[in-house]
Structures are given as C-alpha cells and as structure tokens.
Amino acid sequence: MMPFEKCPVCGGELEVKQVEKLLRGGCNTVTLKVTAEVCQHCGERLYAEDVVRSFEEIRAKLQKQEFEHLRPVGRSFTVDNDWPNKAIHPTT
C-alpha cells in the first residue's frame, strides 16, 4: 500500500496503473514498465519504496556499464555537433 490516499502535489485522486519509465545512467538508457499510483488530475506518479530502490540500482548499473539482467532493444542516437540548427545540441 502506498503512503498517500490523495496526490501529495495537488490532492487529486490516485489510480494504480502500469506506466513506462525511462532511466538514465551515464550515456545508457533503460525503458521499463512498472506499477505506480498516478494522479488523475496532475499526472504525478508515486512509486513504492522498493521500486525506487530498484530504479537506483539500475541507474548505478548503467553508470558502471554493467548490463547483467538488461536486454538490448534497438539503438539510441543523438545529433552531431554540426547539426544545422544551432539551438539543437547533442546530449552527451
């Protein structure tokens, strides 16, 4: 059970949903699906404590480039430094 009955940000109703989460560590990224309580008014997501600990574990593995229990899916890209629109910059 989550510690909140209402959204701590806006007081809206919470609903348990499966959501997609993006985690980054260094230049590496993981996407995953996770259960969260989601505010029906503002969209704030609340995760269980053990889930947040797992997020931290995954980020640390990504940072150290330890990919055990992680499966490659597709490829990621960023723009080159010479992208024509100078308002756009690479992420690395």
Helices and strands as residue ranges (DSSP letters): E 14-25, E 28-39, E 45-46, H 49-64
